[in-house]
């Protein structure tokens, strides 16, 4: 009985393997055939391809390839046009889009958008997005609203972003994607970046909305799309109850030298969240806020090691006065703070020593003060070094 069951299992498994290999072989043959066909039709229309590229900057409209195209030829030409549309911008792109419309490619995919099969509608949405067909937006929105969550919804969303000409269309698309609540805010932000519409006003509305999902989306989009005058709103968001929101808002605020004022820096250095305090300490050094040096000195006693570390790094970046304070912290602060200060001092001295060997100057400890100064090397010293 057991031998019989084993034989049946082996036979079934062998059949499955055979079917899988046959399917792979068939797909491979089909791919080879499509590549050969593409090569043949590309060679056939080589003169037309040259004509299109040569006349992209001209005033005359572009004309379709001569003769009647069969299905495979149309596919090859379509792929070439889509590649160009994604590559070029401005008037060149508009001429290529107009050529797609004249050749009936847009009309064909608009018809496919009404197909009863979802995979056909998805394929049509992808190509319509590539061709920037504004007329396809209502149909694609209907498709997007009917879909269950899967990676495919982002393909349709990206297609809508490429085709949209009004902010309301983008806003409706965003609402549908956010309704899935899958924490895909960075991906949705990248989709919005595909649009040619100015989304600053929409992002500002999201940022002030109080809705956590839309706030997260606005913060994700602001990594590449800065909003002028958003400093006050970002500062308010640093007090958010959601850790990810206050951290992202703090990062964006710390990048803006105008918004990250001395007063805000001082307040963020005493923020209840240690991550926010560390970001503030790091930003003070990068932005060169020497007026916050005294506050940085106090944070060397912070219970979070990251805050102490970035405070020490920032003091080292604030000139000789900051470095002198850092040296003082290494002698008088708590054990943890003094250790962080000494680590940064050693790192900074190695950096300065390396720089001094290239410039002919060397850092030495002052006799009557804790700071360090530079003295020139003699010719013999430089040769010895």
FENGI-V468684 format. One record per backbone hydrogen bond with DSSP energy under -0.5 kcal/mol. CO is the residue of the C=O (numbers start at 1). NH is the residue of the N-H. If there is no record, write none. Layout:
# FENGI-V468684
co=CO nh=NH
co=CO nh=NH
This chain:
# FENGI-V468684
co=1 nh=5
co=2 nh=6
co=3 nh=7
co=4 nh=8
co=5 nh=9
co=6 nh=10
co=7 nh=11
co=8 nh=12
co=9 nh=13
co=10 nh=14
co=11 nh=15
co=12 nh=16
co=13 nh=17
co=14 nh=18
co=15 nh=19
co=16 nh=20
co=17 nh=21
co=18 nh=22
co=19 nh=23
co=20 nh=24
co=21 nh=25
co=22 nh=26
co=23 nh=27
co=24 nh=28
co=25 nh=29
co=26 nh=30
co=27 nh=31
co=28 nh=32
co=29 nh=33
co=30 nh=34
co=31 nh=35
co=32 nh=36
co=33 nh=37
co=34 nh=38
co=35 nh=39
co=36 nh=40
co=37 nh=41
co=38 nh=42
co=39 nh=43
co=40 nh=44
co=41 nh=45
co=43 nh=46
co=45 nh=49
co=46 nh=50
co=47 nh=51
co=48 nh=52
co=49 nh=53
co=50 nh=54
co=51 nh=55
co=52 nh=55
co=53 nh=56
co=55 nh=58
co=70 nh=74
co=71 nh=75
co=72 nh=76
co=73 nh=77
co=74 nh=78
co=75 nh=79
co=76 nh=80
co=77 nh=81
co=78 nh=82
co=79 nh=83
co=80 nh=84
co=81 nh=85
co=82 nh=86
co=83 nh=87
co=84 nh=88
co=89 nh=92
co=89 nh=93
co=90 nh=94
co=91 nh=95
co=92 nh=96
co=93 nh=97
co=94 nh=98
co=95 nh=99
co=96 nh=100
co=97 nh=101
co=98 nh=102
co=99 nh=103
co=100 nh=105
co=100 nh=106
co=101 nh=104
co=104 nh=108
co=105 nh=109
co=106 nh=110
co=107 nh=111
co=108 nh=112
co=109 nh=113
co=111 nh=114
co=112 nh=115
co=116 nh=118
co=117 nh=121
co=118 nh=122
co=119 nh=123
co=120 nh=124
co=121 nh=125
co=122 nh=126
co=123 nh=127
co=124 nh=128
co=125 nh=129
co=126 nh=130
co=127 nh=131
co=128 nh=133
co=129 nh=132
co=132 nh=134
co=133 nh=136
co=134 nh=137
co=136 nh=140
co=137 nh=141
co=138 nh=142
co=139 nh=143
co=140 nh=144
co=141 nh=145
co=142 nh=146
co=143 nh=147
co=144 nh=147
co=150 nh=153
co=151 nh=154
co=151 nh=155
co=152 nh=156
co=153 nh=157
co=154 nh=158
co=155 nh=159
co=156 nh=160
co=157 nh=161
co=158 nh=162
co=159 nh=163
co=160 nh=164
co=166 nh=169
co=166 nh=170
co=167 nh=171
co=168 nh=172
co=169 nh=173
co=170 nh=174
co=171 nh=175
co=172 nh=176
co=173 nh=177
co=174 nh=178
co=175 nh=179
co=177 nh=180
co=178 nh=181
co=184 nh=188
co=185 nh=189
co=186 nh=190
co=187 nh=191
co=188 nh=192
co=189 nh=193
co=190 nh=194
co=191 nh=194
co=192 nh=195
co=197 nh=199
co=199 nh=203
co=200 nh=204
co=201 nh=205
co=202 nh=206
co=203 nh=207
co=204 nh=208
co=205 nh=209
co=206 nh=209
co=210 nh=212
co=211 nh=215
co=212 nh=216
co=213 nh=217
co=214 nh=218
co=215 nh=219
co=216 nh=220
co=217 nh=221
co=218 nh=222
co=220 nh=223
co=221 nh=224
co=221 nh=225
co=226 nh=228
co=227 nh=230
co=230 nh=234
co=231 nh=235
co=232 nh=236
co=233 nh=237
co=234 nh=238
co=235 nh=238
co=236 nh=239
co=237 nh=240
co=241 nh=243
co=242 nh=246
co=243 nh=247
co=244 nh=248
co=245 nh=249
co=246 nh=250
co=247 nh=251
co=248 nh=252
co=249 nh=253
co=250 nh=254
co=251 nh=255
co=252 nh=255
co=252 nh=256
co=253 nh=256
co=255 nh=257
co=256 nh=260
co=259 nh=261
co=261 nh=265
co=262 nh=266
co=263 nh=267
co=264 nh=268
co=265 nh=269
co=267 nh=270
co=268 nh=271
co=272 nh=274
co=273 nh=277
co=274 nh=278
co=275 nh=279
co=276 nh=280
co=277 nh=281
co=278 nh=282
co=279 nh=283
co=280 nh=284
co=281 nh=285
co=282 nh=286
co=283 nh=287
co=284 nh=288
co=284 nh=289
co=285 nh=288
co=288 nh=290
co=289 nh=292
co=290 nh=293
co=292 nh=296
co=293 nh=297
co=294 nh=298
co=295 nh=299
co=297 nh=300
co=298 nh=301
co=299 nh=302
co=304 nh=308
co=305 nh=309
co=306 nh=310
co=307 nh=311
co=308 nh=312
co=309 nh=313
co=310 nh=314
co=311 nh=315
co=312 nh=316
co=313 nh=317
co=314 nh=318
co=315 nh=318
co=318 nh=322
co=319 nh=323
co=320 nh=324
co=321 nh=325
co=322 nh=326
co=323 nh=327
co=324 nh=328
co=325 nh=329
co=326 nh=330
co=327 nh=331
co=328 nh=331
co=328 nh=332
co=329 nh=333
co=334 nh=338
co=335 nh=339
co=336 nh=340
co=337 nh=341
co=338 nh=342
co=339 nh=343
co=340 nh=344
co=341 nh=345
co=342 nh=346
co=343 nh=347
co=344 nh=348
co=345 nh=349
co=346 nh=350
co=347 nh=351
co=348 nh=352
co=349 nh=353
co=350 nh=354
co=351 nh=355
co=352 nh=356
co=353 nh=357
co=354 nh=358
co=355 nh=358
co=355 nh=359
co=356 nh=360
co=356 nh=361
co=360 nh=377
co=362 nh=375
co=364 nh=373
co=371 nh=366
co=373 nh=364
co=375 nh=362
co=378 nh=382
co=379 nh=383
co=380 nh=384
co=381 nh=385
